[in-house]
Amino acid sequence: MIVDQTNRTFICSVVFVDLVDYSRKSVSVQLAIKDRFTATLAEALKDVAVNDRIVLDTGDGAAMSFLGDPEDALFVGMSLRDVMKAAAPQPDGGAGAAAKDEGSARIGINLGPVRLVRDINGHPNIVGDGINVAQRIMSFAQPGQILVSRSYFDVVSCLSEEYAKLFSYDGARTDKHVREHEVYVVGESESAFIHAKAGMENRAAQTNPRLKAGSSPGGAKAALTGTYRFSAAAIRQAATAFLQDRRKVTVAGGVLAAVVVLLAALLVAVKPSAPPVRTATAPPQEGAPAPSEPPRQDAASAKAAATPAGAAARQSSAKGASAKPEARKAEAPGAAPGTLNLAVVPWGEVYVNGKSRGVSPPMKNLKLPPGKYKIEIRNTNFAPRVEVVQVKSREEVAIRHLFK
């Protein structure tokens, strides 16, 4: 989970949203705007896995860091812009630009490095140049406008023709720290929006087997699938928020420990009174040999057993029979894991049998149980690298790849 990956650096997409003139509104209007913004944001993020994003409340907006596909940031930004622009009151007569900008947002998107840390309350937070530049890009945007940085444009514009036609160069801007930024305006394209939404839904279906199995045609099944997806996301968010509250975790752990101790005490108290379990034996039938009667041997077998060589053979066979269970018992414990060493330049997201295991660098190695694995290394700017490796116990396997 994200909470277990603090003090790590990631290359991710950051969306910074600012609600226009939010601080100038009255408290009641601020609450209404914030509720509408929160509902819109939750709807836009419902198909993004909780472990692939971090959402920070900035007071008059939000900052979202996407650790997965950069297309997720584009879809969320376009969704927020379109929904808030449609909900904003339309100017009539002399209302002017003030009414037009009311309820709209300025959005900036950047692709850069961020580090996962914990804030003063112990919650996950992000710091670094990735979020700082996203805020600078947002400050250059007009109400209802999305601006992206050069680094984000270079990556996303290469993914599809719809994305390439979506951006338009808007020149270079200088921030308050005298740092120059080349910015691009995100236009309004229905095909690009549908393409980004379809990609996000496909990725959500791949990471959720139930959604993938229930994606067949049919209105009723589609409605059930949507209900389950929303419920799963809500459960994951609630579980993450619960684990981040140390007091709740401590109380729950104490209650669980008390329940375990109580159950153990009851088990010890009840166990002596229980009669021993014995295997029932059927009464001997009439004419059958008594249970204690040794098996009969023919004359040749008895004669062979009577000789010293026959006795030695019987003793060795008995030792061999007893040695077999011991050999099987020695093989029972699981084998120690092997090590997969990674050397990827410039960077790549590592998938093991279709499941993401992190980004290399900074990740340098993985501990895997012995077996055969399909290793896929993805970089958004290049074709993926796929290798099949055989991992053996206590041995190292290396994969080195240079994207070019």
C-alpha positions as CSV (number, residue, x, y, z in Angstrom):
1,M,0.0,0.0,0.0
2,I,1.0,3.6,-0.4
3,V,1.3,4.1,3.4
4,D,4.1,1.5,3.4
5,Q,6.1,3.2,0.7
6,T,7.0,6.5,2.4
7,N,10.4,8.1,1.8
8,R,10.4,6.8,-1.7
9,T,10.7,8.9,-4.9
10,F,8.4,8.4,-7.8
11,I,7.9,9.9,-11.3
12,C,4.2,10.6,-11.4
13,S,1.6,13.0,-12.8
14,V,0.4,15.8,-10.6
15,V,-2.9,17.7,-11.0
16,F,-3.3,20.9,-9.1
17,V,-6.8,22.4,-9.0
18,D,-7.6,25.9,-7.7
19,L,-11.3,27.0,-7.1
20,V,-11.5,30.6,-8.6
21,D,-12.3,33.3,-6.0
22,Y,-13.1,30.6,-3.4
23,S,-11.7,32.6,-0.4
24,R,-13.7,35.7,-1.3
25,K,-17.1,33.8,-0.9
26,S,-19.1,33.6,2.3
27,V,-18.8,30.5,4.4
28,S,-22.2,29.1,3.3
29,V,-21.2,29.6,-0.4
30,Q,-17.8,28.0,0.3
31,L,-19.4,24.9,1.8
32,A,-21.7,24.5,-1.2
33,I,-18.8,24.9,-3.7
34,K,-16.6,22.5,-1.7
35,D,-19.4,19.9,-1.5
36,R,-20.0,20.1,-5.2
37,F,-16.3,19.9,-5.9
38,T,-15.8,16.9,-3.6
39,A,-18.6,15.0,-5.3
40,T,-17.3,15.8,-8.7
41,L,-13.8,14.7,-7.8
42,A,-15.0,11.4,-6.2
43,E,-16.9,10.6,-9.4
44,A,-13.8,11.4,-11.6
45,L,-11.5,9.2,-9.4
46,K,-13.8,6.2,-8.9
47,D,-11.9,4.1,-11.6
48,V,-8.4,4.9,-10.3
49,A,-7.1,2.4,-7.7
50,V,-6.5,3.8,-4.3
51,N,-2.9,2.6,-4.3
52,D,-2.3,4.5,-7.5
53,R,-3.2,8.0,-6.2
54,I,-2.8,10.5,-3.4
55,V,-5.3,13.3,-3.0
56,L,-4.4,16.3,-0.8
57,D,-6.9,19.0,0.3
58,T,-5.3,22.4,-0.3
59,G,-8.2,24.4,1.2
60,D,-9.3,26.2,-2.0
61,G,-8.8,23.2,-4.2
62,A,-6.9,19.9,-4.3
63,A,-3.6,18.4,-5.4
64,M,-3.7,14.9,-6.9
65,S,-0.7,12.7,-7.5
66,F,-1.1,9.7,-9.9
67,L,1.5,7.0,-9.6
68,G,0.1,5.0,-12.5
69,D,-0.7,5.9,-16.1
70,P,-0.4,9.6,-17.0
71,E,-3.7,9.4,-18.9
72,D,-5.5,9.2,-15.6
73,A,-4.4,12.8,-14.8
74,L,-5.7,14.0,-18.1
75,F,-9.1,12.4,-17.7
76,V,-9.6,13.7,-14.2
77,G,-8.5,17.2,-15.2
78,M,-10.9,17.3,-18.2
79,S,-13.8,15.8,-16.1
80,L,-13.4,18.5,-13.4
81,R,-13.1,21.3,-16.0
82,D,-16.2,20.2,-18.0
83,V,-18.4,19.5,-15.0
84,M,-17.6,22.6,-13.1
85,K,-17.9,24.8,-16.2
86,A,-21.3,23.3,-16.9
87,A,-22.4,23.9,-13.3
88,A,-21.2,27.5,-13.2
89,P,-24.0,30.1,-13.5
90,Q,-24.2,31.6,-17.0
91,P,-23.9,35.4,-17.2
92,D,-27.1,37.3,-18.2
93,G,-27.3,40.9,-18.9
94,G,-24.8,42.9,-16.9
95,A,-23.6,40.0,-14.8
96,G,-20.2,40.1,-16.6
97,A,-17.2,37.9,-16.2
98,A,-17.6,37.6,-12.4
99,A,-20.7,35.4,-12.8
100,K,-19.0,33.4,-15.6
101,D,-16.0,32.6,-13.4
102,E,-18.0,31.8,-10.3
103,G,-17.7,28.1,-9.5
104,S,-15.0,27.4,-12.2
105,A,-11.5,26.2,-11.6
106,R,-7.9,26.6,-12.8
107,I,-6.1,23.4,-13.4
108,G,-2.3,22.7,-13.9
109,I,-0.8,19.3,-14.8
110,N,2.9,18.3,-14.6
111,L,4.9,15.1,-14.8
112,G,7.9,15.1,-12.5
113,P,9.5,13.5,-9.4
114,V,7.8,13.5,-6.0
115,R,8.6,11.9,-2.7
116,L,6.1,10.1,-0.5
117,V,6.3,11.3,3.2
118,R,4.1,11.5,6.2
119,D,2.6,14.8,7.4
120,I,2.3,16.0,11.0
121,N,-0.8,13.8,11.5
122,G,0.9,10.7,10.1
123,H,-1.1,10.8,6.9
124,P,0.6,10.2,3.5
125,N,1.8,13.4,1.8
126,I,3.8,14.3,-1.3
127,V,6.6,16.8,-1.7
128,G,9.1,17.6,-4.5
129,D,9.5,19.4,-7.8
130,G,6.6,17.5,-9.4
131,I,3.9,19.1,-7.2
132,N,5.7,22.5,-7.1
133,V,5.8,22.9,-10.9
134,A,2.2,21.7,-11.1
135,Q,1.2,24.6,-8.8
136,R,3.2,27.1,-10.9
137,I,1.5,25.8,-14.1
138,M,-1.9,26.2,-12.5
139,S,-1.1,29.8,-11.5
140,F,-0.7,30.6,-15.2
141,A,-4.1,29.2,-16.2
142,Q,-7.3,31.3,-16.7
143,P,-10.6,30.3,-15.1
144,G,-12.0,27.2,-16.7
145,Q,-8.6,26.4,-18.4
146,I,-6.2,23.5,-18.2
147,L,-2.5,24.1,-18.7
148,V,0.1,21.3,-18.8
149,S,3.9,21.4,-18.6
150,R,6.3,20.5,-21.4
151,S,7.3,17.3,-19.6
152,Y,3.7,16.1,-19.4
153,F,3.0,17.1,-23.0
154,D,6.1,15.2,-24.3
155,V,4.8,12.0,-22.7
156,V,1.0,12.1,-23.3
157,S,1.1,13.6,-26.9
158,C,3.0,10.4,-28.1
159,L,0.3,8.0,-26.8
160,S,-2.3,8.6,-29.4
161,E,-3.3,10.9,-32.3
162,E,-6.3,12.1,-30.3
163,Y,-4.0,13.3,-27.5
164,A,-1.6,15.0,-30.0
165,K,-4.4,17.1,-31.4
166,L,-5.7,18.0,-28.0
167,F,-2.8,20.3,-27.0
168,S,-1.8,23.7,-28.3
169,Y,1.4,25.6,-27.4
170,D,0.7,28.7,-25.4
171,G,4.3,30.0,-25.0
172,A,6.7,30.3,-22.1
173,R,5.9,31.8,-18.7
174,T,8.1,32.9,-15.9
175,D,7.1,32.2,-12.3
176,K,8.0,34.2,-9.1
177,H,11.2,32.3,-8.7
178,V,12.4,33.5,-12.2
179,R,12.0,30.0,-13.6
180,E,10.7,29.6,-17.1
181,H,8.0,27.1,-18.0
182,E,6.7,26.1,-21.5
183,V,2.9,25.5,-21.2
184,Y,0.3,23.9,-23.4
185,V,-3.5,24.5,-23.4
186,V,-5.7,21.4,-23.2
187,G,-8.6,21.9,-25.7
188,E,-12.0,20.3,-25.7
189,S,-12.1,17.0,-27.7
190,E,-14.8,14.5,-27.2
191,S,-12.8,11.7,-28.9
192,A,-9.8,12.4,-26.6
193,F,-12.0,12.4,-23.5
194,I,-13.7,9.1,-24.5
195,H,-10.3,7.6,-25.3
196,A,-8.9,8.5,-21.8
197,K,-12.0,7.3,-20.1
198,A,-12.0,4.0,-21.9
199,G,-8.3,3.5,-21.0
200,M,-9.0,4.2,-17.3
201,E,-12.0,1.8,-17.2
202,N,-10.0,-1.0,-19.0
203,R,-7.2,-0.6,-16.4
204,A,-9.7,-0.7,-13.6
205,A,-11.3,-3.9,-15.0
206,Q,-7.8,-5.6,-15.3
207,T,-7.0,-4.9,-11.7
208,N,-10.4,-6.1,-10.5
209,P,-11.3,-9.6,-11.7
210,R,-15.0,-9.3,-10.7
211,L,-15.4,-6.2,-12.9
212,K,-13.7,-7.9,-15.8
213,A,-15.9,-11.0,-15.5
214,G,-19.1,-8.9,-15.3
215,S,-18.3,-6.6,-18.2
216,S,-20.5,-8.5,-20.7
217,P,-23.4,-6.7,-22.5
218,G,-26.6,-6.2,-20.7
219,G,-28.1,-3.2,-18.9
220,A,-28.8,-5.0,-15.6
221,K,-25.4,-6.6,-15.4
222,A,-23.7,-3.2,-16.2
223,A,-25.7,-1.5,-13.5
224,L,-24.7,-4.2,-11.0
225,T,-21.0,-3.9,-12.1
226,G,-21.1,-0.1,-11.6
227,T,-22.6,-0.5,-8.1
228,Y,-19.9,-3.0,-7.1
229,R,-17.1,-0.8,-8.4
230,F,-18.4,2.2,-6.4
231,S,-18.8,0.0,-3.3
232,A,-15.3,-1.5,-3.6
233,A,-13.7,2.0,-3.9
234,A,-15.6,3.2,-0.9
235,I,-14.5,0.2,1.1
236,R,-10.9,0.7,0.2
237,Q,-11.0,4.4,1.0
238,A,-12.6,3.7,4.4
239,A,-10.0,1.0,5.2
240,T,-7.1,3.3,4.3
241,A,-8.5,6.1,6.4
242,F,-9.0,3.7,9.3
243,L,-5.4,2.4,9.2
244,Q,-4.1,5.9,9.1
245,D,-5.7,6.7,12.4
246,R,-3.3,5.3,15.0
247,R,-5.7,5.6,17.9
248,K,-8.3,3.6,16.2
249,V,-5.8,0.9,15.1
250,T,-4.5,0.7,18.7
251,V,-8.0,0.3,20.2
252,A,-9.0,-2.3,17.6
253,G,-5.8,-4.2,18.2
254,G,-6.4,-4.3,21.9
255,V,-10.0,-5.5,21.5
256,L,-8.8,-8.2,19.0
257,A,-6.1,-9.3,21.4
258,A,-8.6,-9.6,24.3
259,V,-10.9,-11.7,22.1
260,V,-8.1,-14.0,21.2
261,V,-7.1,-14.5,24.9
262,L,-10.7,-15.1,25.8
263,L,-11.1,-17.8,23.1
264,A,-7.8,-19.4,24.1
265,A,-9.0,-19.6,27.8
266,L,-12.3,-21.1,26.8
267,L,-10.5,-23.7,24.6
268,V,-8.2,-24.7,27.5
269,A,-11.1,-24.9,29.9
270,V,-13.3,-27.1,27.7
271,K,-10.6,-29.3,26.2
272,P,-9.9,-31.6,29.3
273,S,-13.6,-32.5,29.6
274,A,-13.7,-33.7,26.1
275,P,-13.3,-37.6,25.8
276,P,-10.3,-38.7,23.8
277,V,-11.1,-39.5,20.2
278,R,-10.4,-43.1,19.3
279,T,-10.9,-44.9,16.1
280,A,-13.8,-47.4,16.4
281,T,-12.9,-50.9,15.5
282,A,-15.4,-53.4,14.1
283,P,-16.0,-56.6,16.2
284,P,-14.3,-59.7,14.7
285,Q,-16.5,-61.7,12.5
286,E,-17.1,-65.3,13.0
287,G,-14.4,-67.4,11.3
288,A,-12.0,-64.5,10.8
289,P,-8.6,-64.6,12.4
290,A,-8.0,-62.8,15.7
291,P,-6.5,-59.2,15.4
292,S,-3.4,-60.2,17.3
293,E,-2.8,-63.2,15.1
294,P,0.3,-62.5,13.0
295,P,0.0,-62.8,9.2
296,R,0.5,-66.3,7.9
297,Q,3.5,-67.1,5.8
298,D,4.0,-69.9,3.4
299,A,6.8,-72.4,3.9
300,A,9.3,-70.8,1.5
301,S,8.9,-67.4,3.2
302,A,9.3,-68.9,6.7
303,K,12.4,-70.7,5.6
304,A,14.0,-67.6,4.1
305,A,13.2,-65.6,7.2
306,A,14.7,-68.3,9.4
307,T,18.1,-67.9,7.7
308,P,20.5,-65.0,8.6
309,A,20.4,-63.6,5.1
310,G,16.6,-63.5,5.1
311,A,16.6,-61.7,8.5
312,A,19.1,-59.1,7.2
313,A,16.9,-58.5,4.1
314,R,13.8,-58.0,6.2
315,Q,15.7,-55.6,8.5
316,S,17.0,-53.5,5.6
317,S,13.6,-53.3,3.9
318,A,12.1,-52.1,7.2
319,K,14.8,-49.4,7.5
320,G,14.1,-48.4,3.9
321,A,10.4,-48.1,4.6
322,S,11.0,-46.0,7.7
323,A,13.5,-43.8,5.8
324,K,11.0,-42.8,3.1
325,P,8.7,-40.8,5.4
326,E,11.7,-39.1,6.9
327,A,12.9,-38.1,3.4
328,R,9.5,-36.8,2.5
329,K,9.4,-34.9,5.8
330,A,12.7,-33.2,5.0
331,E,11.4,-32.0,1.7
332,A,8.3,-30.5,3.2
333,P,9.6,-27.0,4.2
334,G,9.2,-24.4,1.4
335,A,12.3,-23.5,-0.6
336,A,14.0,-20.2,0.1
337,P,13.2,-17.4,-2.4
338,G,15.5,-16.2,-5.2
339,T,16.5,-12.7,-6.1
340,L,15.7,-10.8,-9.3
341,N,18.2,-8.0,-9.9
342,L,17.0,-5.1,-12.1
343,A,19.0,-2.5,-14.0
344,V,16.7,-0.3,-16.1
345,V,17.7,3.0,-17.8
346,P,16.2,5.6,-17.7
347,W,13.3,4.1,-15.8
348,G,10.5,1.5,-16.1
349,E,7.5,0.1,-14.2
350,V,8.1,-3.6,-13.4
351,Y,5.2,-6.1,-13.8
352,V,5.6,-9.7,-12.5
353,N,3.0,-12.0,-14.1
354,G,0.9,-8.9,-15.0
355,K,1.0,-7.4,-11.5
356,S,2.9,-4.1,-10.9
357,R,5.7,-4.4,-8.4
358,G,7.1,-0.9,-8.5
359,V,9.3,1.4,-10.5
360,S,13.0,0.8,-11.3
361,P,15.0,2.9,-10.4
362,P,14.8,3.3,-7.4
363,M,13.8,-0.4,-7.0
364,K,16.9,-2.6,-7.6
365,N,15.8,-6.1,-6.8
366,L,12.8,-8.3,-6.0
367,K,12.5,-11.4,-3.8
368,L,10.5,-14.1,-5.6
369,P,9.7,-17.7,-4.7
370,P,11.3,-20.3,-7.0
371,G,9.4,-20.7,-10.3
372,K,8.9,-19.3,-13.8
373,Y,7.9,-15.7,-14.2
374,K,6.9,-13.3,-17.0
375,I,8.7,-10.0,-16.3
376,E,7.4,-6.9,-18.2
377,I,9.1,-3.5,-18.0
378,R,7.0,-0.6,-19.2
379,N,8.1,3.0,-20.1
380,T,5.5,5.3,-21.4
381,N,7.9,6.6,-24.1
382,F,9.0,3.2,-25.5
383,A,7.8,-0.2,-26.3
384,P,7.7,-2.6,-23.3
385,R,10.4,-5.1,-22.6
386,V,9.1,-8.7,-21.9
387,E,11.3,-11.5,-20.6
388,V,10.6,-14.9,-19.1
389,V,12.9,-15.9,-16.3
390,Q,13.4,-19.0,-14.1
391,V,14.0,-18.1,-10.5
392,K,15.8,-20.7,-8.4
393,S,16.1,-20.9,-4.6
394,R,18.9,-18.7,-3.2
395,E,20.1,-17.8,-6.7
396,E,20.2,-14.4,-8.4
397,V,18.8,-13.6,-11.9
398,A,19.6,-10.3,-13.5
399,I,17.6,-8.3,-16.1
400,R,19.3,-5.3,-17.7
401,H,17.5,-3.1,-20.2
402,L,18.2,0.3,-21.8
403,F,15.1,2.0,-23.3
404,K,16.1,3.8,-26.6
